[in-house]
């Protein structure tokens, strides 16, 4: 294991514990997420938005996802097809049947409606104001962002987190992709 990977693992352990505490302290934090997402320039013009269904101690995205659907957005969820290293985004609505996917994360059972999102909301364990997010270590979002840039697909990446998940500096390497914004219960950070 490289020194950077060891440092990331250490940062992950600390961040997981911290986020669990934040979840317990901020039960209603998720309610302000839609208000801050609307601060995104030209938000109303974006049609296809990828989000996620929160797991463990992540800030809840249920209210945010309902807001997106109620505002006529095409909402997609990330899935991992077969043994792919990148994510695919499948349409989701309140009638969509969900089944456990890779890592037990719920995903649409019908994989036929695939989209390339204009906005990609991502989970994280920690973030910094330079635009780096600490993920779970699989690299799926970073590889997906890299692939989308390679095929010249324009998109905006937004990490969704509790405001207190902000740290001074996320350990990162050349494979880590910067995000454009961080959405918290307090504000929308622009990078």
C-alpha positions as a Python dict, from the first residue, in 0.01 Angstrom:
ca = {
    (1, 'X'): (0, 0, 0),
    (2, 'X'): (138, 340, -98),
    (3, 'X'): (173, 620, 154),
    (4, 'X'): (-109, 816, -13),
    (5, 'X'): (-341, 514, 4),
    (6, 'X'): (-254, 459, 370),
    (7, 'X'): (-325, 826, 442),
    (8, 'X'): (-658, 804, 255),
    (9, 'X'): (-755, 495, 457),
    (10, 'X'): (-672, 678, 780),
    (11, 'X'): (-875, 981, 666),
    (12, 'X'): (-1165, 749, 575),
    (13, 'X'): (-1173, 591, 922),
    (14, 'X'): (-1182, 931, 1091),
    (15, 'X'): (-1441, 1067, 847),
    (16, 'X'): (-1675, 768, 887),
    (17, 'X'): (-1684, 817, 1266),
    (18, 'X'): (-1729, 1193, 1231),
    (19, 'X'): (-2014, 1159, 979),
    (20, 'X'): (-2201, 913, 1203),
    (21, 'X'): (-2192, 1177, 1481),
    (22, 'X'): (-2311, 1446, 1237),
    (23, 'X'): (-2602, 1228, 1121),
    (24, 'X'): (-2719, 1187, 1481),
    (25, 'X'): (-2686, 1561, 1551),
    (26, 'X'): (-2845, 1685, 1226),
    (27, 'X'): (-3157, 1477, 1170),
    (28, 'X'): (-3333, 1747, 967),
    (29, 'X'): (-3032, 1884, 776),
    (30, 'X'): (-3153, 1726, 449),
    (31, 'X'): (-3457, 1958, 434),
    (32, 'X'): (-3253, 2260, 314),
    (33, 'X'): (-3066, 2078, 34),
    (34, 'X'): (-3320, 2166, -241),
    (35, 'X'): (-3311, 2536, -145),
    (36, 'X'): (-2933, 2547, -184),
    (37, 'X'): (-2931, 2339, -504),
    (38, 'X'): (-3160, 2601, -660),
    (39, 'X'): (-2871, 2849, -610),
    (40, 'X'): (-2689, 2672, -893),
    (41, 'X'): (-2673, 2905, -1193),
    (42, 'X'): (-2930, 2802, -1456),
    (43, 'X'): (-3057, 2519, -1233),
    (44, 'X'): (-3398, 2528, -1405),
    (45, 'X'): (-3234, 2458, -1744),
    (46, 'X'): (-3081, 2125, -1639),
    (47, 'X'): (-3301, 1829, -1725),
    (48, 'X'): (-3107, 1510, -1646),
    (49, 'X'): (-2972, 1479, -1293),
    (50, 'X'): (-2802, 1179, -1136),
    (51, 'X'): (-2843, 1142, -763),
    (52, 'X'): (-2807, 851, -523),
    (53, 'X'): (-3000, 681, -246),
    (54, 'X'): (-2822, 752, 79),
    (55, 'X'): (-2676, 468, 279),
    (56, 'X'): (-2531, 443, 629),
    (57, 'X'): (-2467, 788, 777),
    (58, 'X'): (-2486, 987, 449),
    (59, 'X'): (-2707, 1295, 457),
    (60, 'X'): (-3048, 1181, 336),
    (61, 'X'): (-3117, 1242, -32),
    (62, 'X'): (-3480, 1125, -27),
    (63, 'X'): (-3624, 1478, 11),
    (64, 'X'): (-3381, 1612, -253),
    (65, 'X'): (-3469, 1333, -497),
    (66, 'X'): (-3842, 1399, -451),
    (67, 'X'): (-3779, 1770, -513),
    (68, 'X'): (-3598, 1689, -840),
    (69, 'X'): (-3882, 1462, -959),
    (70, 'X'): (-4145, 1719, -859),
    (71, 'X'): (-3960, 1979, -1067),
    (72, 'X'): (-3979, 1771, -1385),
    (73, 'X'): (-3616, 1653, -1387),
    (74, 'X'): (-3519, 1314, -1526),
    (75, 'X'): (-3367, 1156, -1216),
    (76, 'X'): (-3107, 881, -1254),
    (77, 'X'): (-2932, 654, -1006),
    (78, 'X'): (-2581, 512, -1047),
    (79, 'X'): (-2534, 144, -1114),
    (80, 'X'): (-2231, -75, -1173),
    (81, 'X'): (-2285, -307, -1468),
    (82, 'X'): (-2108, -643, -1449),
    (83, 'X'): (-1751, -567, -1343),
    (84, 'X'): (-1731, -219, -1493),
    (85, 'X'): (-1503, 38, -1329),
    (86, 'X'): (-1735, 324, -1425),
    (87, 'X'): (-2094, 405, -1336),
    (88, 'X'): (-2396, 397, -1562),
    (89, 'X'): (-2697, 613, -1482),
    (90, 'X'): (-3046, 462, -1497),
    (91, 'X'): (-3375, 652, -1480),
    (92, 'X'): (-3554, 643, -1145),
    (93, 'X'): (-3896, 764, -1027),
    (94, 'X'): (-4123, 684, -734),
    (95, 'X'): (-4270, 382, -917),
    (96, 'X'): (-3929, 232, -997),
    (97, 'X'): (-3871, -109, -844),
    (98, 'X'): (-3537, -115, -662),
    (99, 'X'): (-3317, -420, -608),
    (100, 'X'): (-2981, -459, -433),
    (101, 'X'): (-2690, -400, -671),
    (102, 'X'): (-2316, -426, -618),
    (103, 'X'): (-2218, -360, -254),
    (104, 'X'): (-2588, -404, -162),
    (105, 'X'): (-2675, -51, -278),
    (106, 'X'): (-3031, -23, -405),
    (107, 'X'): (-3067, 36, -779),
    (108, 'X'): (-3342, 21, -1043),
    (109, 'X'): (-3435, -332, -1149),
    (110, 'X'): (-3504, -222, -1508),
    (111, 'X'): (-3174, -109, -1662),
    (112, 'X'): (-3316, -14, -2002),
    (113, 'X'): (-3349, 365, -1955),
    (114, 'X'): (-2992, 487, -1941),
    (115, 'X'): (-2891, 854, -1956),
    (116, 'X'): (-2582, 1076, -1954),
    (117, 'X'): (-2653, 1325, -1673),
    (118, 'X'): (-2592, 1698, -1690),
    (119, 'X'): (-2550, 1712, -1312),
    (120, 'X'): (-2403, 1430, -1104),
    (121, 'X'): (-2465, 1436, -729),
    (122, 'X'): (-2210, 1228, -541),
    (123, 'X'): (-2179, 1099, -186),
    (124, 'X'): (-1862, 1161, 13),
    (125, 'X'): (-1698, 1101, 347),
    (126, 'X'): (-1523, 1440, 351),
    (127, 'X'): (-1453, 1736, 123),
    (128, 'X'): (-1225, 2036, 107),
    (129, 'X'): (-1267, 2379, -46),
    (130, 'X'): (-1019, 2293, -324),
    (131, 'X'): (-1279, 2061, -475),
    (132, 'X'): (-1155, 1722, -361),
    (133, 'X'): (-1391, 1469, -207),
    (134, 'X'): (-1303, 1161, -10),
    (135, 'X'): (-1501, 865, -136),
    (136, 'X'): (-1520, 505, -20),
    (137, 'X'): (-1213, 393, -212),
    (138, 'X'): (-1361, 219, -516),
    (139, 'X'): (-1283, 508, -749),
    (140, 'X'): (-1612, 468, -938),
    (141, 'X'): (-1703, 836, -947),
    (142, 'X'): (-1347, 945, -1031),
    (143, 'X'): (-1323, 694, -1317),
    (144, 'X'): (-1669, 793, -1441),
    (145, 'X'): (-1583, 1164, -1439),
    (146, 'X'): (-1258, 1092, -1620),
    (147, 'X'): (-1443, 884, -1882),
    (148, 'X'): (-1714, 1148, -1935),
    (149, 'X'): (-1447, 1416, -1985),
    (150, 'X'): (-1268, 1189, -2232),
    (151, 'X'): (-1583, 1151, -2445),
    (152, 'X'): (-1638, 1529, -2412),
    (153, 'X'): (-1970, 1500, -2227),
    (154, 'X'): (-2039, 1824, -2038),
    (155, 'X'): (-2158, 1778, -1681),
    (156, 'X'): (-2140, 1936, -1337),
    (157, 'X'): (-2031, 1734, -1035),
    (158, 'X'): (-2170, 1815, -692),
    (159, 'X'): (-2074, 1637, -369),
    (160, 'X'): (-2360, 1616, -118),
    (161, 'X'): (-2257, 1628, 248),
    (162, 'X'): (-2311, 1770, 592),
    (163, 'X'): (-2138, 2107, 619),
    (164, 'X'): (-1918, 1978, 903),
    (165, 'X'): (-1772, 1709, 676),
    (166, 'X'): (-1548, 1986, 543),
    (167, 'X'): (-1184, 1929, 631),
    (168, 'X'): (-869, 2132, 566),
    (169, 'X'): (-730, 1901, 296),
    (170, 'X'): (-851, 1576, 145),
    (171, 'X'): (-564, 1339, 67),
    (172, 'X'): (-565, 1294, -311),
    (173, 'X'): (-358, 1165, -601),
    (174, 'X'): (-352, 1214, -979),
    (175, 'X'): (-656, 987, -1025),
    (176, 'X'): (-884, 1191, -800),
    (177, 'X'): (-1112, 1420, -998),
    (178, 'X'): (-1206, 1760, -861),
    (179, 'X'): (-1573, 1835, -816),
    (180, 'X'): (-1740, 2159, -919),
    (181, 'X'): (-1962, 2222, -615),
    (182, 'X'): (-2039, 2094, -267),
    (183, 'X'): (-2402, 2096, -154),
    (184, 'X'): (-2457, 2104, 222),
    (185, 'X'): (-2742, 2194, 455),
    (186, 'X'): (-2579, 2537, 498),
    (187, 'X'): (-2490, 2639, 140),
    (188, 'X'): (-2376, 2549, -210),
    (189, 'X'): (-1996, 2584, -225),
    (190, 'X'): (-1855, 2684, -563),
    (191, 'X'): (-1508, 2553, -639),
}
